[in-house]
Each structure stands twice: as C-alpha cells, then as structure tokens.
Amino acid sequence: MENRYSNIPTMLKTGKGRVYDSVLLPNIDATDLDIVVITIQGDRLDLLANKYYGDTSLWWIIAVANNINDASFYVTEGLQLRIPSNVSKILNDLEKINK
C-alpha cells in the first residue's frame, strides 16, 4: 500500500534535505453519476478509494469532494459521502493546475 504522500512532488532544498512541494487541488463538482455511500465502522478514505477506484492513493479525491480536511483516513460511521465518478477529469484538472 502506498503512503498518502506517494504522488506529491518533492524537491531538494539546501540544508533541509528532501521536502514536499505544495500541490493545488482541483474543485470537484458533483455529477449525476457520483456514488453516494453511508459509511460503516472501520471505513477509511484509502480503503474507499481502493474499493471504488482500485487505487488507495486517490483517497484525496473523496476527501476534497466531501470537504474532509482533518489528517485522519478514518471517517465517522453513518457519514454520507459522495464518491466522484469523473476521476480521469479530476486527475487531468490536477495536472493542469500544478504545471
């Protein structure tokens, strides 16, 4: 399993070693094709991303779409989450704004 920082660019800074670069995240608009789930005990953003996208590193898409800003992968039981369906568009938007 990748860690949550696997896809964030890094750079070398003199005297500081390898540091993470800033990443701008795209807006993720709701669509009629999005999936809505109610979380159960033990659900985590990375596991949901793996279930719906086949990739744990895409956890941030679910977090951004649902305004989840805390540092935990775990989500509260009974929470309604929107799982965006337009992943390729989101990834293209991410690439465009971070060039």
FIBA-639842 format. One record per atom (N, C-alpha, C, CB): y, x, z; residue in one letter; atom name. Coordinates in Angstrom, 3 decimals. Glycine has a CB too. Example, Ala and Ser with C-alpha at 12.3 -4.5 7.8 and 13.67 -1.06 7.14 Angstrom:
BEGIN
Y | X | Z | code | site
-5.690 | 13.190 | 7.800 | A | N
-4.500 | 12.300 | 7.800 | A | CA
-3.300 | 13.200 | 7.800 | A | C
-4.473 | 11.308 | 9.046 | A | CB
-2.250 | 12.850 | 7.080 | S | N
-1.060 | 13.670 | 7.140 | S | CA
0.030 | 12.900 | 7.870 | S | C
-0.598 | 14.084 | 5.725 | S | CB
END
This chain:
BEGIN
Y | X | Z | code | site
-1.174 | 0.851 | 0.000 | M | N
0.000 | 0.000 | 0.000 | M | CA
1.241 | 0.900 | 0.000 | M | C
-0.004 | -0.970 | 1.231 | M | CB
2.167 | 0.565 | -0.891 | E | N
3.414 | 1.316 | -0.952 | E | CA
4.279 | 0.982 | 0.257 | E | C
4.171 | 1.014 | -2.261 | E | CB
5.181 | 1.905 | 0.592 | N | N
6.108 | 1.531 | 1.660 | N | CA
7.332 | 0.871 | 1.047 | N | C
6.516 | 2.769 | 2.510 | N | CB
8.126 | 0.240 | 1.874 | R | N
9.237 | -0.570 | 1.378 | R | CA
10.316 | 0.226 | 0.662 | R | C
9.853 | -1.309 | 2.509 | R | CB
10.287 | 1.529 | 0.766 | Y | N
11.317 | 2.349 | 0.129 | Y | CA
10.815 | 3.065 | -1.126 | Y | C
11.839 | 3.368 | 1.117 | Y | CB
9.605 | 2.743 | -1.571 | S | N
8.979 | 3.444 | -2.693 | S | CA
9.805 | 3.423 | -3.970 | S | C
7.642 | 2.848 | -2.969 | S | CB
10.485 | 2.329 | -4.247 | N | N
11.204 | 2.200 | -5.515 | N | CA
12.697 | 2.455 | -5.409 | N | C
10.986 | 0.840 | -6.074 | N | CB
13.149 | 2.945 | -4.266 | I | N
14.572 | 3.237 | -4.100 | I | CA
14.821 | 4.688 | -4.491 | I | C
15.039 | 2.967 | -2.633 | I | CB
15.779 | 4.912 | -5.386 | P | N
16.054 | 6.289 | -5.808 | P | CA
16.491 | 7.159 | -4.631 | P | C
17.131 | 6.305 | -6.895 | P | CB
16.087 | 8.412 | -4.684 | T | N
16.515 | 9.376 | -3.672 | T | CA
17.265 | 10.497 | -4.367 | T | C
15.302 | 9.932 | -2.863 | T | CB
18.023 | 11.240 | -3.582 | M | N
18.717 | 12.399 | -4.120 | M | CA
18.779 | 13.467 | -3.044 | M | C
20.140 | 12.026 | -4.617 | M | CB
18.933 | 14.700 | -3.467 | L | N
19.040 | 15.808 | -2.530 | L | CA
20.504 | 16.057 | -2.212 | L | C
18.378 | 17.083 | -3.099 | L | CB
20.817 | 16.153 | -0.931 | K | N
22.180 | 16.465 | -0.513 | K | CA
22.134 | 17.757 | 0.281 | K | C
22.810 | 15.301 | 0.330 | K | CB
23.017 | 18.664 | -0.049 | T | N
23.073 | 19.951 | 0.614 | T | CA
23.216 | 19.772 | 2.114 | T | C
24.221 | 20.787 | 0.067 | T | CB
22.339 | 20.390 | 2.854 | G | N
22.386 | 20.342 | 4.315 | G | CA
21.787 | 19.083 | 4.916 | G | C
23.792 | 20.468 | 4.768 | G | CB
21.412 | 18.103 | 4.081 | K | N
20.876 | 16.853 | 4.607 | K | CA
19.477 | 16.561 | 4.087 | K | C
21.795 | 15.710 | 4.259 | K | CB
19.018 | 17.311 | 3.080 | G | N
17.700 | 17.059 | 2.508 | G | CA
17.702 | 15.862 | 1.595 | G | C
16.685 | 16.862 | 3.597 | G | CB
16.575 | 15.183 | 1.517 | R | N
16.425 | 14.029 | 0.632 | R | CA
16.949 | 12.792 | 1.339 | R | C
14.943 | 13.834 | 0.207 | R | CB
17.860 | 12.089 | 0.693 | V | N
18.439 | 10.863 | 1.252 | V | CA
18.281 | 9.740 | 0.228 | V | C
19.950 | 11.067 | 1.633 | V | CB
18.264 | 8.512 | 0.717 | Y | N
18.142 | 7.355 | -0.160 | Y | CA
19.499 | 7.001 | -0.743 | Y | C
17.551 | 6.154 | 0.597 | Y | CB
19.492 | 6.664 | -2.011 | D | N
20.693 | 6.236 | -2.701 | D | CA
20.889 | 4.742 | -2.454 | D | C
20.607 | 6.548 | -4.223 | D | CB
22.090 | 4.260 | -2.625 | S | N
22.356 | 2.830 | -2.481 | S | CA
21.819 | 2.082 | -3.693 | S | C
23.869 | 2.564 | -2.307 | S | CB
21.343 | 0.878 | -3.455 | V | N
20.844 | 0.022 | -4.535 | V | CA
21.556 | -1.314 | -4.440 | V | C
19.289 | -0.162 | -4.456 | V | CB
22.144 | -1.756 | -5.544 | L | N
22.752 | -3.080 | -5.608 | L | CA
21.672 | -4.069 | -6.019 | L | C
23.961 | -3.111 | -6.606 | L | CB
21.579 | -5.184 | -5.315 | L | N
20.569 | -6.188 | -5.614 | L | CA
21.191 | -7.331 | -6.409 | L | C
19.926 | -6.716 | -4.318 | L | CB
20.443 | -7.868 | -7.367 | P | N
20.990 | -8.958 | -8.183 | P | CA
20.999 | -10.281 | -7.427 | P | C
20.185 | -9.108 | -9.472 | P | CB
21.844 | -11.207 | -7.882 | N | N
21.778 | -12.577 | -7.382 | N | CA
20.514 | -13.202 | -7.961 | N | C
23.067 | -13.407 | -7.770 | N | CB
19.839 | -14.000 | -7.169 | I | N
18.608 | -14.643 | -7.633 | I | CA
18.813 | -16.145 | -7.559 | I | C
17.365 | -14.199 | -6.784 | I | CB
19.107 | -16.727 | -8.705 | D | N
19.351 | -18.164 | -8.777 | D | CA
18.042 | -18.941 | -8.763 | D | C
20.154 | -18.507 | -10.032 | D | CB
18.087 | -20.120 | -8.164 | A | N
16.912 | -20.985 | -8.121 | A | CA
16.638 | -21.556 | -9.511 | A | C
17.107 | -22.126 | -7.092 | A | CB
15.353 | -21.745 | -9.830 | T | N
14.954 | -22.394 | -11.075 | T | CA
13.924 | -23.472 | -10.748 | T | C
14.379 | -21.357 | -12.099 | T | CB
13.690 | -24.352 | -11.703 | D | N
12.698 | -25.410 | -11.518 | D | CA
11.277 | -24.862 | -11.457 | D | C
12.807 | -26.424 | -12.639 | D | CB
11.075 | -23.628 | -11.912 | L | N
9.744 | -23.032 | -11.924 | L | CA
9.414 | -22.272 | -10.645 | L | C
9.615 | -22.111 | -13.098 | L | CB
10.379 | -22.126 | -9.741 | D | N
10.134 | -21.427 | -8.481 | D | CA
9.082 | -22.166 | -7.660 | D | C
11.441 | -21.286 | -7.676 | D | CB
8.365 | -21.407 | -6.856 | I | N
7.341 | -21.971 | -5.975 | I | CA
7.951 | -22.088 | -4.581 | I | C
6.030 | -21.083 | -5.958 | I | CB
7.688 | -23.182 | -3.904 | V | N
8.155 | -23.357 | -2.529 | V | CA
6.923 | -23.353 | -1.625 | V | C
8.991 | -24.692 | -2.361 | V | CB
6.957 | -22.496 | -0.592 | V | N
5.839 | -22.407 | 0.349 | V | CA
6.353 | -22.617 | 1.767 | V | C
5.114 | -21.038 | 0.228 | V | CB
5.473 | -23.076 | 2.612 | I | N
5.744 | -23.141 | 4.047 | I | CA
4.904 | -22.040 | 4.679 | I | C
5.407 | -24.576 | 4.663 | I | CB
5.546 | -21.153 | 5.402 | T | N
4.842 | -20.000 | 5.951 | T | CA
3.900 | -20.402 | 7.083 | T | C
5.839 | -18.966 | 6.449 | T | CB
2.864 | -19.590 | 7.233 | I | N
1.915 | -19.768 | 8.334 | I | CA
1.949 | -18.518 | 9.204 | I | C
0.466 | -20.042 | 7.801 | I | CB
1.328 | -18.594 | 10.348 | Q | N
1.307 | -17.458 | 11.273 | Q | CA
0.713 | -16.239 | 10.576 | Q | C
0.497 | -17.802 | 12.555 | Q | CB
1.376 | -15.115 | 10.702 | G | N
0.907 | -13.864 | 10.113 | G | CA
1.448 | -13.584 | 8.723 | G | C
-0.569 | -13.870 | 10.059 | G | CB
2.162 | -14.525 | 8.127 | D | N
2.744 | -14.265 | 6.809 | D | CA
3.769 | -13.141 | 6.892 | D | C
3.395 | -15.540 | 6.242 | D | CB
3.765 | -12.309 | 5.866 | R | N
4.722 | -11.217 | 5.745 | R | CA
5.253 | -11.209 | 4.326 | R | C
4.075 | -9.848 | 6.110 | R | CB
6.474 | -10.714 | 4.163 | L | N
7.094 | -10.684 | 2.842 | L | CA
6.282 | -9.855 | 1.851 | L | C
8.506 | -10.132 | 2.942 | L | CB
5.769 | -8.712 | 2.281 | D | N
5.000 | -7.867 | 1.363 | D | CA
3.685 | -8.521 | 0.954 | D | C
4.723 | -6.513 | 2.004 | D | CB
3.048 | -9.245 | 1.870 | L | N
1.797 | -9.927 | 1.541 | L | CA
2.041 | -11.121 | 0.616 | L | C
1.093 | -10.389 | 2.823 | L | CB
3.143 | -11.822 | 0.822 | L | N
3.502 | -12.921 | -0.079 | L | CA
3.814 | -12.383 | -1.483 | L | C
4.718 | -13.706 | 0.480 | L | CB
4.512 | -11.256 | -1.547 | A | N
4.813 | -10.641 | -2.846 | A | CA
3.516 | -10.231 | -3.545 | A | C
5.746 | -9.408 | -2.668 | A | CB
2.571 | -9.722 | -2.793 | N | N
1.286 | -9.345 | -3.384 | N | CA
0.543 | -10.581 | -3.891 | N | C
0.420 | -8.586 | -2.358 | N | CB
0.579 | -11.643 | -3.121 | K | N
-0.117 | -12.877 | -3.499 | K | CA
0.469 | -13.491 | -4.768 | K | C
-0.052 | -13.889 | -2.357 | K | CB
1.788 | -13.558 | -4.873 | Y | N
2.429 | -14.246 | -5.994 | Y | CA
2.799 | -13.342 | -7.165 | Y | C
3.653 | -14.931 | -5.512 | Y | CB
3.006 | -12.041 | -6.892 | Y | N
3.421 | -11.128 | -7.954 | Y | CA
2.403 | -10.017 | -8.231 | Y | C
4.748 | -10.513 | -7.597 | Y | CB
1.425 | -9.859 | -7.322 | G | N
0.462 | -8.780 | -7.487 | G | CA
1.041 | -7.414 | -7.182 | G | C
-0.075 | -8.790 | -8.878 | G | CB
2.138 | -7.368 | -6.421 | D | N
2.826 | -6.101 | -6.142 | D | CA
3.571 | -6.210 | -4.807 | D | C
3.818 | -5.738 | -7.297 | D | CB
3.117 | -5.470 | -3.804 | T | N
3.748 | -5.541 | -2.478 | T | CA
5.183 | -5.025 | -2.481 | T | C
2.931 | -4.751 | -1.473 | T | CB
5.520 | -4.152 | -3.431 | S | N
6.866 | -3.563 | -3.430 | S | CA
7.942 | -4.558 | -3.874 | S | C
6.896 | -2.342 | -4.339 | S | CB
7.546 | -5.726 | -4.347 | L | N
8.522 | -6.733 | -4.776 | L | CA
8.888 | -7.705 | -3.655 | L | C
7.978 | -7.509 | -5.964 | L | CB
8.609 | -7.334 | -2.410 | W | N
8.929 | -8.158 | -1.236 | W | CA
10.413 | -8.505 | -1.189 | W | C
8.524 | -7.432 | 0.054 | W | CB
11.240 | -7.588 | -1.661 | W | N
12.694 | -7.763 | -1.573 | W | CA
13.173 | -8.955 | -2.403 | W | C
13.407 | -6.491 | -2.034 | W | CB
12.453 | -9.323 | -3.462 | I | N
12.848 | -10.475 | -4.271 | I | CA
12.802 | -11.741 | -3.427 | I | C
11.933 | -10.617 | -5.509 | I | CB
11.729 | -11.903 | -2.665 | I | N
11.594 | -13.074 | -1.794 | I | CA
12.660 | -13.038 | -0.704 | I | C
10.179 | -13.133 | -1.165 | I | CB
12.912 | -11.853 | -0.146 | A | N
13.922 | -11.715 | 0.910 | A | CA
15.311 | -12.083 | 0.394 | A | C
13.930 | -10.281 | 1.460 | A | CB
15.690 | -11.554 | -0.763 | V | N
17.023 | -11.835 | -1.318 | V | CA
17.159 | -13.315 | -1.671 | V | C
17.286 | -10.964 | -2.569 | V | CB
16.133 | -13.885 | -2.282 | A | N
16.185 | -15.286 | -2.692 | A | CA
16.335 | -16.231 | -1.515 | A | C
14.945 | -15.642 | -3.467 | A | CB
15.873 | -15.797 | -0.341 | N | N
15.900 | -16.656 | 0.846 | N | CA
16.879 | -16.180 | 1.918 | N | C
14.521 | -16.740 | 1.438 | N | CB
17.764 | -15.253 | 1.544 | N | N
18.772 | -14.711 | 2.476 | N | CA
18.157 | -14.196 | 3.767 | N | C
19.804 | -15.774 | 2.804 | N | CB
17.053 | -13.476 | 3.649 | I | N
16.422 | -12.848 | 4.809 | I | CA
16.971 | -11.431 | 4.878 | I | C
14.834 | -12.859 | 4.708 | I | CB
17.751 | -11.160 | 5.903 | N | N
18.453 | -9.882 | 5.993 | N | CA
18.010 | -9.002 | 7.140 | N | C
19.899 | -10.125 | 6.114 | N | CB
17.018 | -9.443 | 7.928 | D | N
16.588 | -8.584 | 9.031 | D | CA
15.592 | -7.548 | 8.523 | D | C
15.962 | -9.425 | 10.171 | D | CB
15.216 | -6.632 | 9.359 | A | N
14.399 | -5.497 | 8.936 | A | CA
12.902 | -5.755 | 9.018 | A | C
14.735 | -4.305 | 9.765 | A | CB
12.490 | -6.933 | 9.387 | S | N
11.073 | -7.206 | 9.577 | S | CA
10.445 | -7.795 | 8.316 | S | C
10.874 | -8.155 | 10.753 | S | CB
9.199 | -7.402 | 8.046 | F | N
8.426 | -8.011 | 6.971 | F | CA
7.893 | -9.371 | 7.399 | F | C
7.271 | -7.094 | 6.551 | F | CB
7.732 | -9.572 | 8.709 | Y | N
7.163 | -10.822 | 9.217 | Y | CA
8.170 | -11.956 | 9.086 | Y | C
6.725 | -10.663 | 10.686 | Y | CB
7.659 | -13.157 | 8.784 | V | N
8.507 | -14.338 | 8.700 | V | CA
8.011 | -15.365 | 9.712 | V | C
8.511 | -14.930 | 7.255 | V | CB
8.919 | -16.190 | 10.165 | T | N
8.606 | -17.204 | 11.159 | T | CA
7.661 | -18.251 | 10.580 | T | C
9.889 | -17.867 | 11.671 | T | CB
6.692 | -18.651 | 11.367 | E | N
5.763 | -19.709 | 10.967 | E | CA
6.529 | -21.009 | 10.745 | E | C
4.656 | -19.907 | 12.037 | E | CB
6.192 | -21.742 | 9.682 | G | N
6.834 | -23.022 | 9.389 | G | CA
8.122 | -22.914 | 8.589 | G | C
7.119 | -23.726 | 10.656 | G | CB
8.481 | -21.714 | 8.179 | L | N
9.694 | -21.490 | 7.398 | L | CA
9.438 | -21.845 | 5.932 | L | C
10.169 | -20.018 | 7.530 | L | CB
10.349 | -22.584 | 5.326 | Q | N
10.234 | -22.900 | 3.899 | Q | CA
10.844 | -21.755 | 3.101 | Q | C
10.939 | -24.259 | 3.556 | Q | CB
10.047 | -21.152 | 2.227 | L | N
10.516 | -20.045 | 1.399 | L | CA
10.419 | -20.396 | -0.071 | L | C
9.717 | -18.778 | 1.691 | L | CB
11.398 | -19.923 | -0.820 | R | N
11.377 | -20.055 | -2.271 | R | CA
10.843 | -18.755 | -2.852 | R | C
12.799 | -20.388 | -2.837 | R | CB
9.826 | -18.861 | -3.701 | I | N
9.245 | -17.698 | -4.368 | I | CA
9.725 | -17.753 | -5.817 | I | C
7.652 | -17.685 | -4.269 | I | CB
10.700 | -16.906 | -6.183 | P | N
11.233 | -16.941 | -7.544 | P | CA
10.150 | -16.646 | -8.586 | P | C
12.377 | -15.937 | -7.683 | P | CB
10.216 | -17.359 | -9.691 | S | N
9.209 | -17.193 | -10.738 | S | CA
9.670 | -16.251 | -11.855 | S | C
8.855 | -18.543 | -11.327 | S | CB
10.956 | -16.009 | -11.949 | N | N
11.516 | -15.230 | -13.065 | N | CA
11.631 | -13.735 | -12.718 | N | C
12.901 | -15.783 | -13.451 | N | CB
10.514 | -13.134 | -12.333 | V | N
10.515 | -11.751 | -11.852 | V | CA
10.999 | -10.767 | -12.908 | V | C
9.127 | -11.361 | -11.397 | V | CB
10.564 | -10.916 | -14.153 | S | N
10.984 | -9.952 | -15.165 | S | CA
12.493 | -9.988 | -15.382 | S | C
10.263 | -10.223 | -16.479 | S | CB
13.108 | -11.164 | -15.336 | K | N
14.567 | -11.259 | -15.457 | K | CA
15.240 | -10.599 | -14.259 | K | C
15.012 | -12.737 | -15.575 | K | CB
14.710 | -10.825 | -13.061 | I | N
15.279 | -10.226 | -11.845 | I | CA
15.213 | -8.702 | -11.933 | I | C
14.527 | -10.727 | -10.578 | I | CB
14.074 | -8.163 | -12.360 | L | N
13.931 | -6.706 | -12.475 | L | CA
14.844 | -6.140 | -13.559 | L | C
12.473 | -6.336 | -12.776 | L | CB
15.022 | -6.870 | -14.660 | N | N
15.962 | -6.432 | -15.700 | N | CA
17.395 | -6.425 | -15.172 | N | C
15.860 | -7.344 | -16.939 | N | CB
17.763 | -7.467 | -14.417 | D | N
19.097 | -7.529 | -13.818 | D | CA
19.300 | -6.373 | -12.840 | D | C
19.305 | -8.878 | -13.100 | D | CB
18.273 | -6.064 | -12.058 | L | N
18.343 | -4.953 | -11.099 | L | CA
18.616 | -3.645 | -11.825 | L | C
17.035 | -4.846 | -10.285 | L | CB
17.901 | -3.426 | -12.900 | E | N
18.071 | -2.199 | -13.686 | E | CA
19.472 | -2.105 | -14.281 | E | C
17.029 | -2.135 | -14.803 | E | CB
19.975 | -3.223 | -14.793 | K | N
21.305 | -3.236 | -15.422 | K | CA
22.413 | -2.910 | -14.421 | K | C
21.574 | -4.600 | -16.059 | K | CB
22.359 | -3.506 | -13.234 | I | N
23.471 | -3.295 | -12.289 | I | CA
23.397 | -1.946 | -11.582 | I | C
23.486 | -4.403 | -11.250 | I | CB
22.260 | -1.241 | -11.676 | N | N
22.127 | 0.043 | -10.995 | N | CA
22.122 | 1.225 | -11.952 | N | C
20.868 | 0.057 | -10.179 | N | CB
22.591 | 1.018 | -13.182 | K | N
22.691 | 2.131 | -14.137 | K | CA
23.910 | 2.956 | -13.875 | K | C
22.718 | 1.623 | -15.564 | K | CB
END
